[in-house]
Amino acid sequence: MPFLRGNYEHAIHWDGWVEICLQDKLGNVKQREIIHNLLCYGALNLIASHMGQSAGGAGAQWGGIGEDSGPIASGDTDLSTPVGSRVLGTYSHNANTPNWNLSFAFGSGVPTGGGSIRQAAIFTTATGGVLHIKGSFAVVNKGSADILNIMWVQSLA
């Protein structure tokens, strides 16, 4: 059962095509065909690896939590009311599948004193950086000694 819900207004569907054109020596088209391409497993593996575990800030692998109960929007650049420090996620991916996972554990003391958590997000860096995805959910009252685990499943399917 999904824990986080999001706005699917900008769902990604990867599609493309290839044009093949044969010409004679004068440039006249002898044969032309346009076909759809096939996204192969290697591309899925490469995208998942770059998005979920890429070093140097290229991947989105830092999780943050926030207390704001307001709506989220595709133009957001941060959590509305972030609390605590971002944590580095744990990446997993089954080869040749369009899905990958990032898990985050917000341990004891994150945030200091606990909090009423209503948002979670993934960023490219521990501070600042680019907001990759963001979700809002019913309040989770995290005590200062509690551990909050959040697992994001991302998919190109």
LUMVEXTI-546444 format. One record per atom (N, C-alpha, C): atom name; z, x, y. Coordinates in pm, 1 decimal. Layout:
% LUMVEXTI-546444
<torvex CA <Z X Y>>,
...
This chain:
% LUMVEXTI-546444
<torvex N <0.0 85.1 -117.6>>,
<torvex CA <0.0 0.0 0.0>>,
<torvex C <0.0 89.6 123.8>>,
<torvex N <-95.1 70.9 214.9>>,
<torvex CA <-101.2 156.5 333.2>>,
<torvex C <20.4 138.2 422.1>>,
<torvex N <74.5 248.6 470.2>>,
<torvex CA <189.8 246.1 559.3>>,
<torvex C <144.5 238.3 703.6>>,
<torvex N <39.9 310.2 737.2>>,
<torvex CA <-9.5 314.0 874.3>>,
<torvex C <-133.6 226.9 887.5>>,
<torvex N <-148.3 165.4 1000.7>>,
<torvex CA <-269.1 88.0 1026.0>>,
<torvex C <-333.7 143.1 1152.2>>,
<torvex N <-463.2 126.2 1161.3>>,
<torvex CA <-531.1 183.1 1277.1>>,
<torvex C <-643.6 94.1 1325.7>>,
<torvex N <-707.5 137.9 1430.4>>,
<torvex CA <-820.0 67.7 1488.7>>,
<torvex C <-947.2 125.3 1426.3>>,
<torvex N <-1021.5 44.0 1355.5>>,
<torvex CA <-1141.4 91.1 1286.8>>,
<torvex C <-1267.1 69.0 1369.5>>,
<torvex N <-1249.5 57.1 1500.4>>,
<torvex CA <-1359.8 33.0 1592.9>>,
<torvex C <-1465.7 142.0 1584.7>>,
<torvex N <-1425.0 264.6 1558.3>>,
<torvex CA <-1518.3 376.8 1558.2>>,
<torvex C <-1525.8 442.4 1421.2>>,
<torvex N <-1540.6 361.7 1316.1>>,
<torvex CA <-1551.5 417.7 1181.6>>,
<torvex C <-1676.0 505.4 1173.1>>,
<torvex N <-1663.1 616.0 1102.6>>,
<torvex CA <-1773.4 711.2 1090.8>>,
<torvex C <-1850.5 684.2 962.8>>,
<torvex N <-1979.8 678.1 973.7>>,
<torvex CA <-2067.8 669.0 857.6>>,
<torvex C <-2173.6 776.5 876.6>>,
<torvex N <-2175.3 872.5 790.4>>,
<torvex CA <-2266.9 985.0 803.1>>,
<torvex C <-2398.4 949.6 735.3>>,
<torvex N <-2505.0 954.6 810.8>>,
<torvex CA <-2636.9 924.5 757.7>>,
<torvex C <-2736.0 1016.4 827.2>>,
<torvex N <-2845.8 1041.9 762.7>>,
<torvex CA <-2947.4 1126.6 823.2>>,
<torvex C <-3079.6 1111.1 751.6>>,
<torvex N <-3176.9 1182.1 800.5>>,
<torvex CA <-3309.2 1175.3 739.4>>,
<torvex C <-3379.1 1309.2 753.1>>,
<torvex N <-3482.9 1324.2 676.1>>,
<torvex CA <-3565.3 1444.7 677.1>>,
<torvex C <-3709.4 1401.5 699.2>>,
<torvex N <-3778.5 1470.7 788.3>>,
<torvex CA <-3920.1 1443.4 810.7>>,
<torvex C <-4001.7 1557.4 750.5>>,
<torvex N <-4098.8 1521.7 670.7>>,
<torvex CA <-4189.4 1618.3 609.2>>,
<torvex C <-4328.5 1590.5 665.8>>,
<torvex N <-4388.8 1693.9 723.8>>,
<torvex CA <-4519.4 1675.4 787.3>>,
<torvex C <-4612.7 1789.8 747.4>>,
<torvex N <-4725.9 1755.9 686.7>>,
<torvex CA <-4827.7 1853.4 647.5>>,
<torvex C <-4944.9 1840.5 743.9>>,
<torvex N <-4987.7 1955.1 802.5>>,
<torvex CA <-5098.2 1954.6 897.6>>,
<torvex C <-5206.2 2052.3 852.3>>,
<torvex N <-5329.6 2020.8 892.3>>,
<torvex CA <-5436.9 2116.3 865.1>>,
<torvex C <-5436.2 2223.7 972.4>>,
<torvex N <-5528.7 2319.0 963.7>>,
<torvex CA <-5529.3 2431.7 1056.6>>,
<torvex C <-5557.4 2391.3 1201.0>>,
<torvex N <-5610.1 2271.6 1223.6>>,
<torvex CA <-5636.1 2223.0 1359.4>>,
<torvex C <-5519.7 2139.2 1413.9>>,
<torvex N <-5416.1 2121.2 1332.7>>,
<torvex CA <-5300.0 2044.4 1376.6>>,
<torvex C <-5306.1 1896.9 1343.4>>,
<torvex N <-5410.1 1854.4 1272.2>>,
<torvex CA <-5420.6 1714.0 1233.1>>,
<torvex C <-5322.5 1684.8 1119.2>>,
<torvex N <-5254.9 1573.3 1130.2>>,
<torvex CA <-5157.5 1535.8 1027.2>>,
<torvex C <-5231.3 1488.2 903.6>>,
<torvex N <-5202.7 1554.2 793.7>>,
<torvex CA <-5262.6 1515.8 666.4>>,
<torvex C <-5167.8 1425.5 586.4>>,
<torvex N <-5041.9 1452.9 600.4>>,
<torvex CA <-4943.3 1373.2 528.2>>,
<torvex C <-4811.2 1381.3 604.2>>,
<torvex N <-4744.2 1265.4 614.4>>,
<torvex CA <-4616.0 1260.4 684.5>>,
<torvex C <-4526.4 1162.8 611.1>>,
<torvex N <-4400.7 1204.2 590.4>>,
<torvex CA <-4306.4 1116.9 520.8>>,
<torvex C <-4167.8 1138.6 581.1>>,
<torvex N <-4093.4 1030.5 594.2>>,
<torvex CA <-3954.5 1037.3 639.8>>,
<torvex C <-3869.4 978.3 527.8>>,
<torvex N <-3769.2 1055.8 484.9>>,
<torvex CA <-3681.8 1010.4 377.2>>,
<torvex C <-3535.8 1027.9 419.4>>,
<torvex N <-3448.7 948.5 360.4>>,
<torvex CA <-3305.0 964.6 384.8>>,
<torvex C <-3254.5 1085.5 309.4>>,
<torvex N <-3157.5 1153.7 371.2>>,
<torvex CA <-3097.4 1268.4 304.2>>,
<torvex C <-2981.1 1222.7 216.5>>,
<torvex N <-2932.5 1313.0 137.3>>,
<torvex CA <-2818.6 1288.2 50.7>>,
<torvex C <-2707.6 1383.9 91.0>>,
<torvex N <-2590.0 1330.7 122.0>>,
<torvex CA <-2474.4 1414.0 151.5>>,
<torvex C <-2415.8 1459.0 18.7>>,
<torvex N <-2424.2 1587.7 -9.2>>,
<torvex CA <-2382.9 1642.5 -138.5>>,
<torvex C <-2234.9 1679.1 -137.7>>,
<torvex N <-2179.2 1696.2 -255.5>>,
<torvex CA <-2038.1 1729.5 -269.4>>,
<torvex C <-1998.6 1851.9 -188.2>>,
<torvex N <-2085.6 1951.6 -182.2>>,
<torvex CA <-2054.0 2072.3 -105.8>>,
<torvex C <-2023.9 2041.0 39.3>>,
<torvex N <-2098.0 1948.0 98.6>>,
<torvex CA <-2074.5 1909.5 237.8>>,
<torvex C <-1941.1 1837.7 251.7>>,
<torvex N <-1910.3 1747.9 158.9>>,
<torvex CA <-1781.8 1678.2 163.4>>,
<torvex C <-1666.2 1777.3 152.5>>,
<torvex N <-1678.5 1872.5 60.9>>,
<torvex CA <-1573.9 1973.0 43.2>>,
<torvex C <-1558.0 2058.2 169.3>>,
<torvex N <-1669.6 2096.3 230.6>>,
<torvex CA <-1666.3 2177.6 350.9>>,
<torvex C <-1600.8 2102.5 466.8>>,
<torvex N <-1638.6 1977.8 486.3>>,
<torvex CA <-1581.4 1897.7 595.3>>,
<torvex C <-1431.8 1878.6 574.0>>,
<torvex N <-1391.8 1842.1 453.0>>,
<torvex CA <-1249.7 1821.6 424.2>>,
<torvex C <-1171.0 1948.9 449.8>>,
<torvex N <-1224.2 2062.3 406.5>>,
<torvex CA <-1156.4 2190.3 424.5>>,
<torvex C <-1143.5 2224.9 572.8>>,
<torvex N <-1249.2 2207.4 649.3>>,
<torvex CA <-1245.0 2240.9 791.7>>,
<torvex C <-1152.8 2147.4 868.8>>,
<torvex N <-1155.0 2020.0 834.7>>,
<torvex CA <-1071.3 1924.2 906.9>>,
<torvex C <-924.5 1938.2 870.3>>,
<torvex N <-895.3 1961.2 742.8>>,
<torvex CA <-758.2 1954.6 697.8>>,
<torvex C <-682.3 2084.7 689.3>>,
<torvex N <-751.6 2196.5 676.0>>,
<torvex CA <-676.1 2320.4 657.3>>,
<torvex C <-734.1 2440.1 730.1>>,
<torvex N <-829.2 2420.2 817.1>>,
<torvex CA <-893.8 2532.0 885.1>>,
<torvex C <-796.1 2608.1 972.8>>,
<torvex N <-800.6 2739.3 964.7>>,
<torvex CA <-712.5 2824.9 1045.6>>,
<torvex C <-766.6 2838.1 1187.4>>,
<torvex N <-683.1 2883.0 1277.2>>,
<torvex CA <-726.7 2911.4 1413.1>>,
<torvex C <-741.7 2789.8 1501.8>>,
<torvex N <-683.3 2677.8 1463.1>>,
<torvex CA <-685.4 2560.4 1548.2>>,
<torvex C <-808.9 2474.0 1535.6>>,
<torvex N <-902.9 2510.7 1448.2>>,
<torvex CA <-1024.1 2430.7 1434.1>>,
<torvex C <-997.8 2302.7 1356.5>>,
<torvex N <-905.4 2308.1 1261.9>>,
<torvex CA <-871.4 2190.6 1182.8>>,
<torvex C <-762.0 2110.0 1250.1>>,
<torvex N <-747.1 1987.9 1205.2>>,
<torvex CA <-641.1 1901.0 1255.2>>,
<torvex C <-533.0 1897.6 1148.6>>,
<torvex N <-423.4 1969.9 1171.0>>,
<torvex CA <-322.9 1985.5 1066.3>>,
<torvex C <-178.4 1977.6 1115.6>>,
<torvex N <-157.8 1940.1 1240.3>>,
<torvex CA <-23.2 1930.3 1296.9>>,
<torvex C <12.5 1784.5 1319.8>>,
<torvex N <124.7 1740.3 1263.0>>,
<torvex CA <166.9 1601.2 1275.5>>,
<torvex C <274.8 1582.8 1379.7>>,
<torvex N <267.0 1471.6 1450.6>>,
<torvex CA <367.3 1436.4 1550.2>>,
<torvex C <408.8 1291.7 1534.6>>,
<torvex N <526.2 1257.8 1585.5>>,
<torvex CA <575.6 1120.8 1581.5>>,
<torvex C <617.7 1078.1 1721.3>>,
<torvex N <618.0 946.1 1744.2>>,
<torvex CA <653.0 893.4 1874.6>>,
<torvex C <726.0 761.7 1865.1>>,
<torvex N <789.0 722.3 1975.4>>,
<torvex CA <870.9 601.0 1977.5>>,
<torvex C <806.2 482.9 2048.7>>,
<torvex N <692.5 497.9 2112.6>>,
<torvex CA <632.1 389.2 2189.4>>,
<torvex C <579.7 280.3 2095.9>>,
<torvex N <606.4 155.8 2130.9>>,
<torvex CA <557.9 43.1 2050.7>>,
<torvex C <430.5 -17.8 2108.2>>,
<torvex N <376.7 41.9 2213.1>>,
<torvex CA <256.1 -10.4 2277.4>>,
<torvex C <132.2 10.7 2192.6>>,
<torvex N <21.1 -50.9 2233.0>>,
<torvex CA <-104.1 -39.0 2156.8>>,
<torvex C <-160.8 102.9 2164.2>>,
<torvex N <-239.7 136.5 2062.4>>,
<torvex CA <-310.6 264.0 2061.8>>,
<torvex C <-457.1 236.2 2092.5>>,
<torvex N <-525.7 337.1 2146.0>>,
<torvex CA <-666.0 320.1 2183.7>>,
<torvex C <-743.5 445.9 2148.2>>,
<torvex N <-873.1 429.8 2127.0>>,
<torvex CA <-957.2 543.5 2088.7>>,
<torvex C <-964.1 649.9 2197.2>>,
<torvex N <-931.0 617.8 2321.8>>,
<torvex CA <-932.1 714.0 2430.7>>,
<torvex C <-800.7 789.5 2447.8>>,
<torvex N <-700.0 761.2 2364.3>>,
<torvex CA <-571.6 830.6 2374.5>>,
<torvex C <-589.5 979.5 2348.6>>,
<torvex N <-505.8 1060.9 2413.9>>,
<torvex CA <-510.4 1205.5 2395.2>>,
<torvex C <-377.8 1261.9 2344.8>>,
<torvex N <-275.9 1176.3 2332.0>>,
<torvex CA <-145.5 1220.2 2284.5>>,
<torvex C <-69.5 1097.4 2235.8>>,
<torvex N <45.6 1119.3 2174.6>>,
<torvex CA <137.3 1009.7 2145.5>>,
<torvex C <190.4 958.6 2278.2>>,
<torvex N <214.1 828.4 2289.1>>,
<torvex CA <261.2 771.8 2415.5>>,
<torvex C <398.6 825.0 2453.6>>,
<torvex N <489.9 829.4 2357.5>>,
<torvex CA <624.5 881.1 2380.3>>,
<torvex C <660.5 972.6 2263.9>>,
<torvex N <609.5 1097.2 2263.9>>,
<torvex CA <637.7 1187.0 2151.6>>,
<torvex C <785.7 1223.6 2145.2>>,
<torvex N <836.3 1241.7 2022.7>>,
<torvex CA <974.1 1285.3 2002.9>>,
<torvex C <975.7 1398.5 1901.4>>,
<torvex N <1061.9 1496.4 1924.7>>,
<torvex CA <1072.8 1608.9 1833.0>>,
<torvex C <951.6 1700.0 1840.8>>,
<torvex N <952.5 1800.0 1755.3>>,
<torvex CA <842.5 1896.0 1748.1>>,
<torvex C <740.1 1850.7 1645.1>>,
<torvex N <616.7 1892.6 1663.0>>,
<torvex CA <513.5 1868.9 1561.9>>,
<torvex C <541.6 1956.4 1440.6>>,
<torvex N <499.2 1910.1 1324.7>>,
<torvex CA <517.9 1987.1 1201.4>>,
<torvex C <382.3 2014.0 1138.0>>,
<torvex N <372.9 2127.9 1069.9>>,
<torvex CA <250.0 2165.6 1000.6>>,
<torvex C <236.9 2083.4 873.0>>,
<torvex N <120.8 2025.4 852.0>>,
<torvex CA <98.8 1941.3 735.9>>,
<torvex C <66.1 2019.4 610.3>>,
<torvex N <78.5 1951.9 497.5>>,
<torvex CA <39.9 2006.5 368.2>>,
<torvex C <-90.5 1938.9 328.6>>,
<torvex N <-194.1 2018.7 308.2>>,
<torvex CA <-330.2 1971.0 279.9>>,
<torvex C <-352.8 1961.9 129.4>>,
<torvex N <-420.3 1855.2 86.4>>,
<torvex CA <-466.4 1846.4 -51.9>>,
<torvex C <-600.4 1774.5 -55.6>>,
<torvex N <-684.5 1816.4 -149.6>>,
<torvex CA <-818.4 1759.0 -162.0>>,
<torvex C <-866.7 1778.1 -304.0>>,
<torvex N <-909.4 1671.4 -366.9>>,
<torvex CA <-971.9 1681.7 -498.2>>,
<torvex C <-1119.8 1710.7 -475.6>>,
<torvex N <-1166.0 1824.1 -527.2>>,
<torvex CA <-1304.3 1866.3 -505.0>>,
<torvex C <-1402.8 1755.4 -540.8>>,
<torvex N <-1510.1 1751.3 -466.3>>,
<torvex CA <-1622.4 1660.0 -487.8>>,
<torvex C <-1586.5 1514.1 -464.1>>,
<torvex N <-1486.8 1488.9 -378.5>>,
<torvex CA <-1452.5 1352.8 -337.8>>,
<torvex C <-1457.8 1345.8 -185.4>>,
<torvex N <-1479.5 1226.7 -128.4>>,
<torvex CA <-1488.7 1215.1 17.1>>,
<torvex C <-1353.1 1201.4 85.8>>,
<torvex N <-1242.2 1213.8 11.5>>,
<torvex CA <-1109.1 1193.9 68.6>>,
<torvex C <-1028.6 1322.7 67.1>>,
<torvex N <-941.4 1337.5 165.7>>,
<torvex CA <-843.2 1445.0 164.4>>,
<torvex C <-713.9 1391.6 223.8>>,
<torvex N <-603.5 1457.9 192.7>>,
<torvex CA <-471.5 1413.2 234.3>>,
<torvex C <-403.3 1520.4 317.6>>,
<torvex N <-326.2 1475.1 413.7>>,
<torvex CA <-235.8 1561.7 488.8>>,
<torvex C <-98.9 1494.2 487.3>>,
<torvex N <1.2 1567.2 439.6>>,
<torvex CA <137.0 1514.4 431.9>>,
<torvex C <225.6 1589.2 530.0>>,
<torvex N <315.5 1515.7 593.4>>,
<torvex CA <406.4 1572.4 692.6>>,
<torvex C <548.9 1529.7 661.0>>,
<torvex N <641.3 1622.9 665.9>>,
<torvex CA <783.0 1593.8 645.1>>,
<torvex C <858.6 1624.8 773.5>>,
<torvex N <910.7 1520.3 836.4>>,
<torvex CA <992.4 1535.0 957.0>>,
<torvex C <1137.5 1534.1 909.5>>,
<torvex N <1193.7 1653.1 895.0>>,
<torvex CA <1322.3 1671.9 830.5>>,
<torvex C <1441.5 1641.4 917.7>>,
<torvex N <1556.0 1677.4 865.6>>,
<torvex CA <1682.6 1660.5 933.7>>,
<torvex C <1677.0 1725.8 1071.0>>,
<torvex N <1715.3 1650.7 1172.4>>,
<torvex CA <1716.5 1704.9 1308.1>>,
<torvex C <1585.5 1692.7 1383.0>>,
<torvex N <1483.3 1633.7 1322.5>>,
<torvex CA <1354.7 1612.6 1391.3>>,
<torvex C <1329.1 1462.3 1397.5>>,
<torvex N <1343.5 1398.4 1511.8>>,
<torvex CA <1393.2 1454.3 1637.0>>,
<torvex C <1545.4 1467.9 1635.5>>,
<torvex N <1596.2 1548.0 1725.9>>,
<torvex CA <1741.3 1565.6 1738.9>>,
<torvex C <1804.5 1430.0 1766.7>>,
<torvex N <1903.5 1394.3 1687.6>>,
<torvex CA <1972.0 1266.5 1708.2>>,
<torvex C <1901.0 1147.7 1646.8>>,
<torvex N <1786.5 1170.4 1580.3>>,
<torvex CA <1712.4 1058.7 1519.0>>,
<torvex C <1627.0 986.3 1620.6>>,
<torvex N <1569.6 874.0 1578.1>>,
<torvex CA <1484.9 799.1 1669.6>>,
<torvex C <1427.7 673.7 1606.8>>,
<torvex N <1372.8 588.3 1691.2>>,
<torvex CA <1306.2 465.1 1648.9>>,
<torvex C <1156.0 493.8 1647.3>>,
<torvex N <1106.6 539.7 1533.7>>,
<torvex CA <969.6 589.9 1522.9>>,
<torvex C <872.2 472.6 1505.2>>,
<torvex N <767.1 471.8 1589.1>>,
<torvex CA <667.8 363.9 1585.3>>,
<torvex C <523.4 414.8 1583.5>>,
<torvex N <505.5 546.2 1602.4>>,
<torvex CA <371.2 603.3 1604.2>>,
<torvex C <371.5 737.4 1532.4>>,
<torvex N <256.0 773.8 1477.6>>,
<torvex CA <234.7 905.3 1418.6>>,
<torvex C <92.6 947.5 1452.2>>,
<torvex N <70.8 1079.7 1456.8>>,
<torvex CA <-61.4 1130.1 1493.2>>,
<torvex C <-81.8 1268.4 1433.1>>,
<torvex N <-208.5 1308.7 1427.0>>,
<torvex CA <-245.1 1442.9 1381.7>>,
<torvex C <-319.9 1512.6 1494.7>>,
<torvex N <-280.6 1639.9 1517.3>>,
<torvex CA <-336.3 1720.9 1625.5>>,
<torvex C <-391.7 1852.2 1570.2>>,
<torvex N <-466.2 1922.9 1653.6>>,
<torvex CA <-523.7 2051.6 1613.0>>,
<torvex C <-427.6 2168.1 1632.1>>,
<torvex N <-323.2 2152.3 1711.9>>,
<torvex CA <-229.2 2261.7 1738.3>>,
<torvex C <-85.9 2209.0 1743.4>>,
<torvex N <10.6 2302.1 1740.9>>,
<torvex CA <152.4 2265.8 1743.8>>,
<torvex C <194.3 2206.1 1878.1>>,
<torvex N <128.6 2245.5 1984.8>>,
<torvex CA <151.3 2186.9 2117.4>>,
<torvex C <15.5 2171.7 2183.7>>,
<torvex N <0.3 2070.7 2266.3>>,
<torvex CA <-129.5 2047.4 2329.6>>,
<torvex C <-233.4 2014.8 2223.7>>,
<torvex N <-350.7 2076.1 2234.4>>,
<torvex CA <-455.3 2055.8 2135.3>>,
<torvex C <-524.5 1921.8 2146.7>>,
<torvex N <-604.8 1891.9 2046.3>>,
<torvex CA <-685.6 1770.4 2043.0>>,
<torvex C <-621.0 1670.1 1947.8>>,
<torvex N <-608.5 1545.3 1994.3>>,
<torvex CA <-559.8 1436.4 1909.9>>,
<torvex C <-671.7 1395.9 1815.2>>,
<torvex N <-647.3 1405.4 1686.6>>,
<torvex CA <-747.8 1373.0 1584.8>>,
<torvex C <-739.3 1225.6 1546.0>>,
<torvex N <-624.6 1181.0 1498.9>>,
<torvex CA <-604.7 1040.6 1464.2>>,
<torvex C <-463.0 998.9 1500.8>>,
<torvex N <-446.1 868.5 1519.0>>,
<torvex CA <-317.8 814.9 1563.8>>,
<torvex C <-299.5 678.0 1500.8>>,
<torvex N <-178.2 647.4 1460.6>>,
<torvex CA <-149.3 516.6 1403.2>>,
<torvex C <-19.4 461.0 1457.7>>,
<torvex N <-7.8 328.4 1457.2>>,
<torvex CA <117.4 263.4 1498.7>>,
<torvex C <164.5 174.9 1384.2>>,
<torvex N <294.1 152.5 1377.9>>,
<torvex CA <351.9 78.1 1266.8>>,
<torvex C <483.5 15.4 1310.4>>,
<torvex N <538.2 -70.8 1225.6>>,
<torvex CA <667.7 -132.4 1252.9>>,
<torvex C <772.8 -22.6 1262.5>>,
<torvex N <874.5 -45.4 1342.5>>,
<torvex CA <975.5 56.3 1369.5>>,
<torvex C <1039.3 109.8 1240.8>>,
<torvex N <1054.6 241.3 1236.6>>,
<torvex CA <1126.6 311.8 1130.4>>,
<torvex C <1243.3 381.6 1199.4>>,
<torvex N <1364.8 336.3 1171.7>>,
<torvex CA <1483.1 394.3 1235.3>>,
<torvex C <1528.2 515.6 1156.0>>,
<torvex N <1493.0 632.6 1207.2>>,
<torvex CA <1523.5 759.5 1140.3>>,
<torvex C <1654.2 814.8 1193.9>>,
<torvex N <1751.1 830.5 1106.5>>,
<torvex CA <1876.3 894.1 1144.8>>,
<torvex C <1856.9 1044.5 1154.8>>,
<torvex N <1948.0 1113.3 1219.6>>,
<torvex CA <1932.0 1257.1 1242.1>>,
<torvex C <1929.2 1336.4 1111.9>>,
<torvex N <1992.9 1286.5 1003.9>>,
<torvex CA <1993.2 1357.6 875.5>>,
<torvex C <1882.0 1309.8 781.9>>,
<torvex N <1808.8 1204.8 820.4>>,
<torvex CA <1702.8 1149.0 735.2>>,
<torvex C <1579.1 1237.8 735.1>>,
<torvex N <1498.1 1220.1 632.4>>,
<torvex CA <1368.0 1286.6 623.0>>,
<torvex C <1261.7 1177.7 624.9>>,
<torvex N <1167.8 1188.0 716.4>>,
<torvex CA <1056.6 1092.9 725.6>>,
<torvex C <930.8 1162.0 674.7>>,
<torvex N <874.7 1108.3 566.2>>,
<torvex CA <750.4 1162.2 510.0>>,
<torvex C <635.1 1072.1 549.1>>,
<torvex N <529.5 1132.2 600.4>>,
<torvex CA <408.7 1058.7 638.0>>,
<torvex C <290.8 1125.2 569.6>>,
<torvex N <210.9 1046.3 497.3>>,
<torvex CA <91.2 1099.8 431.4>>,
<torvex C <-30.0 1025.6 484.3>>,
<torvex N <-123.7 1100.2 539.2>>,
<torvex CA <-248.7 1044.1 588.0>>,
<torvex C <-354.9 1069.2 480.8>>,
<torvex N <-429.7 966.0 447.8>>,
<torvex CA <-546.3 978.5 362.5>>,
<torvex C <-666.7 961.3 454.7>>,
<torvex N <-751.6 1063.4 460.6>>,
<torvex CA <-870.4 1057.6 544.1>>,
<torvex C <-993.0 1054.5 453.1>>,
<torvex N <-1094.9 983.0 497.3>>,
<torvex CA <-1210.0 962.8 409.5>>,
<torvex C <-1340.0 963.0 488.0>>,
<torvex N <-1443.7 1015.2 425.5>>,
<torvex CA <-1579.1 1007.0 480.2>>,
<torvex C <-1660.3 903.2 403.9>>,
<torvex N <-1593.6 825.1 320.8>>,
<torvex CA <-1663.8 725.4 239.0>>,
<torvex C <-1695.9 602.4 321.2>>,
